[in-house]
Amino acid sequence: MNRSKSHVEVDIRSFAAQPLESLMKSAWDIRVSNFGQDINWVNPIRTAVLSVTGTTCILKCAHCGGKYLRHMLPIERRGELDSSQISSCLVSGGCDSSGRVPVERHIHVLPELSSKWRLNMHLGLASEEVIRTVAPFCHVVSFDFLVDDDTIRDVYGFPASGGDYLRTYSMLRQHVKVIPHICIGLHGGQISGELDALCALTEIGADAIVFIVFIPTSGTLYENCTPPQVEDVARIIATARCLFPQTPIYLGCMRPHGRYRHVLDPMAIRAGVNRIVVPSQEGRAEASELGLNASWIEECCAL
């Protein structure tokens, strides 16, 4: 949603531009003051992932290209799930040409699933009718939250705006618990609109915020791009902690592996996160050094 910057947005940008160590020190103090010494590690082995579209996605977004659908179980094969091994499901899938995940095509399945497990859903830019229909069966909705028109155009490639995402998020909040997910570096690894998204959330509200980080993925339009600088990611997380002192902040599963994660996880802890999905050894060591009390969760971080 490209528009002239308000005083609030300018203040947020000025705040975020301070020296990183100073910003992270403020974030850490706020985190300890509001949440104490507890932190969660997440290994979501008890959350099954179902796709309502199989491996099909109409949008083929620049960062994903439908590649991640290959790791999901088609919802038609839900009978293969072992109830003794799982306690929740992520109901996801590819998007149609309007940016919606067509969960309503399988509305008859949702009562069955919700009677057994807690459900986290990806709905995309769902209509209010669809939201009302699925809300009784849904424990939480994970919603990709972005407001930058250029990012939406270049990454998703369909005619939507930041205003559309704001409206959908606001509708979701009226009917179901919704957790905004902000992908740092989504625009081909460039920082573009993440602070605008945080600014919007200060006005609308959030029960929790999940940060994920752009991963260059083979076979996608962005496969040759590079992830955002780790310091830029830490800066955005620390800014969020300062803006949302009492809101849980999580570092989600979608972030680069290897050395990148080894560097990011300790910085994210000092920037004030409450949960990290599959933390690196370096992250766990940092938490121990800081005196944090870690406990493990075996479901999707949004649940």
Secondary structure as UniProt FT lines:
FT   HELIX           7..16
FT   HELIX           20..35
FT   TURN            36..37
FT   STRAND          38..42
FT   TURN            45..46
FT   STRAND          47..51
FT   TURN            52..55
FT   TURN            62..66
FT   HELIX           67..71
FT   STRAND          73..74
FT   HELIX           75..80
FT   TURN            83..85
FT   STRAND          88..92
FT   TURN            97..98
FT   HELIX           103..109
FT   HELIX           110..116
FT   STRAND          118..121
FT   HELIX           128..134
FT   HELIX           135..137
FT   STRAND          140..144
FT   HELIX           149..151
FT   HELIX           152..156
FT   HELIX           162..175
FT   STRAND          178..184
FT   TURN            185..186
FT   TURN            188..189
FT   HELIX           194..204
FT   STRAND          209..213
FT   TURN            218..219
FT   TURN            221..224
FT   HELIX           230..243
FT   TURN            245..246
FT   STRAND          249..251
FT   HELIX           259..270
FT   TURN            271..272
FT   STRAND          275..277
FT   HELIX           281..289
FT   TURN            290..291
FT   STRAND          293..297
FT   TURN            301..302
//
